[in-house]
């Protein structure tokens, strides 16, 4: 029993790293643009399919393939922002942007159905099937590699935000868009690039998701987006550290409950969210501003 | 006193009572004229969705709290009828007697859910409603009383197959009429004004003495009640309750898009949206068996609405008509050789009596045109 719990915690933390990466992209987009990108889930699935195409048809290694898929997803992200998010104005902008990104998600899902059909596929590589003895039990290599990669990506985003000039304009825009505009920051450019970065991480997240989830199809986006939303709300909208912590809490809670009842494990995921919000309406690390109208 | 016309404008329905009667008469004779089962099936479906969209609009449209978890109440209604009919061995028309119970349970469920979710605003509220949705769907899948993933079959209705859809049609129509009447009454009432004050600025509304939580919660419960009845009716009509269809993410989004397309916070908007989207979607599904095409088309339709009709058909249409009328009067005034009415300024004091009416009408028009 104790051993099972120990395993579940390690599982949860390693899995949490990947969710953290996808959630950081989402919360970053929220912080800068004040919108929630509902398409993030299907974009992860799109990233997974891109990795799938590269590895099956062009025989490119999954990790090497990221050199191609990350820039592609970045461009897709910028395009979505410029075409569908930027034109939105007015009081209903928030709810409109939810619908706009949902519409984008529907279109991407339809296109994926068109090309790949409803069949489940998985990513294949030697390091997905072979395991290594670590932490006292056997673990597929991919979990370790993926966790390391997720940590590296989050660290890179952190460095960009806190050590570069662009990062400073992003943070300024997050704090006060009007003031940022006044001191000469090109807010539109910041918004587009941030959206691009937020979507680019789905290439990495998608590859990991495709490798570890045991099969995905165009429909997998719904489950993903609802988990990611739960994570960023729990962490406090716009808080990167919060998203990291919440991802680890959620996936660990889920894998712990999974020991007793796999059926209820997913329910716990959302139950944690609701329970936390009863006591802390702004999430774990959220500012009060998250409540302002 | 000067606020009076603006108030009246806010309270006025988007269509006139005469038009409403004509539309109602059309709906009433529809199944007698079009007896084709495929057509009436789509019609019943459309009416159920229209009632749900109106119910959604009573809460989300008026209060500005966008709920993406309305399927929780739809599914609760569906499973209430399913479980009660099975437990009490009800068949035939008596099953319809369970509909108020379906509404009551959905409304009851909305109380605790609302007490938690309505403490937070905007995105967080939206996401909590999504979380509710998933909890509900997964619970229905895991419990034994809901029949798990194989669901519950409805008792088979015992009336003539030729007019099979008619009872469903008229009950759905009655539900739509009652829900719309409720929406109209709420919009005119003090309660509706409080809801819209919350939508515009909740903190200021609270400062002015609106007790935000009870007001929001009441609207949430009313909306859940109507949606629960719609769900119960839908279950008996479809003949089966499955977790993934009773708690359907597509339902969540459909009602939202219908309301947005027609006009958020208007009375007729959600109905108009439902009349456009639901038959269109059903037709697409019949035309193209592959699901992805209708998905892509629906997505494109969403984007077109959002980018080009962001405020919905009814507000945008009303705006265009008002502009057109103002221009017409202006032209008439020009033709009569009078000095042109200084159009947009409502405070301008025109000289002649005729020009006076024209001026004040143009003023109303610009007021309505303002977002």
Contacts between the chains, C-beta under 8 A, distances in Angstrom:
chain1	res1	chain2	res2	distance
A	30	B	123	7.2
A	36	B	123	5.2
A	36	B	126	7.3
A	36	B	127	7.5
A	84	B	303	6.3
A	84	B	306	7.7
A	84	B	307	7.1
A	87	B	307	5.7
A	88	B	306	7.2
A	88	B	307	7.9
A	88	B	310	7.3
A	89	B	310	7.7
A	90	B	310	6.8
A	90	B	311	8.0
A	90	B	371	6.3
A	91	B	371	7.5
A	92	B	264	6.8
A	92	B	310	6.8
A	92	B	311	7.5
A	94	B	122	6.1
A	94	B	123	7.0
A	95	B	66	4.7
A	95	B	126	7.9
A	95	B	260	7.9
A	96	B	260	8.0
A	96	B	306	5.4
A	96	B	310	6.1
A	98	B	66	7.0
A	98	B	68	7.9
A	98	B	126	6.5
A	99	B	256	7.0
A	99	B	257	6.8
A	99	B	260	6.5
A	99	B	302	6.0
A	99	B	306	5.6
A	100	B	302	7.4
A	100	B	303	6.5
A	100	B	306	5.0
A	100	B	307	7.7
A	102	B	253	6.5
A	102	B	302	7.0
A	103	B	298	7.9
A	103	B	299	4.5
A	103	B	300	7.5
A	103	B	302	3.4
A	103	B	303	4.7
A	103	B	306	6.9
A	104	B	299	7.0
A	104	B	303	7.5
A	105	B	299	7.6
A	106	B	295	5.3
A	106	B	296	7.2
A	106	B	298	5.9
A	106	B	299	3.5
A	106	B	302	7.0
A	107	B	295	7.6
A	107	B	296	5.3
A	107	B	299	3.7
A	107	B	300	6.6
A	107	B	303	7.8
A	109	B	292	7.7
A	109	B	295	6.0
A	110	B	292	4.2
A	110	B	293	7.0
A	110	B	295	3.7
A	110	B	296	3.6
A	110	B	299	6.5
A	111	B	292	7.4
A	111	B	296	6.7
A	113	B	290	7.8
A	113	B	291	6.7
A	113	B	292	3.5
A	113	B	295	7.0
A	114	B	292	4.9
A	114	B	293	7.9
A	114	B	296	7.8
A	222	B	249	6.1
A	226	B	130	5.7
A	226	B	131	7.3
A	226	B	134	5.4
A	229	B	127	4.5
A	229	B	130	6.1
A	229	B	131	7.7
A	230	B	127	7.0
A	230	B	131	5.9
A	233	B	123	7.7
A	233	B	124	5.6
A	233	B	127	4.7
A	233	B	128	7.3
A	237	B	123	6.1
A	237	B	124	6.7
A	263	B	138	7.9
A	263	B	141	7.7
A	263	B	142	4.6
A	264	B	138	7.9
A	264	B	142	6.4
A	266	B	134	7.5
A	266	B	138	5.6
A	267	B	134	7.9
A	267	B	135	5.8
A	267	B	138	4.8
A	267	B	139	6.6
A	267	B	142	7.3
A	270	B	131	4.2
A	270	B	132	7.9
A	270	B	134	5.1
A	270	B	135	4.9
A	270	B	138	7.9
A	271	B	135	6.5
A	273	B	127	8.0
A	273	B	128	7.3
A	273	B	131	5.2
A	274	B	116	6.2
A	274	B	128	6.7
A	274	B	131	6.0
A	274	B	132	7.5
A	274	B	135	7.4
A	277	B	116	6.8
A	277	B	119	7.5
A	277	B	120	6.4
A	277	B	124	7.4
A	277	B	128	6.4
A	278	B	116	5.6
A	278	B	119	7.9
A	281	B	119	5.0
A	281	B	120	4.7
A	281	B	124	7.3
A	282	B	120	7.8
A	282	B	124	7.8
A	283	B	124	7.5
A	290	B	120	8.0
A	290	B	124	6.4
A	291	B	120	6.5
A	291	B	121	5.7
A	291	B	124	7.7
A	292	B	121	7.6
A	293	B	121	6.0
A	293	B	122	7.1
A	293	B	201	6.2
A	293	B	202	5.3
A	293	B	203	6.5
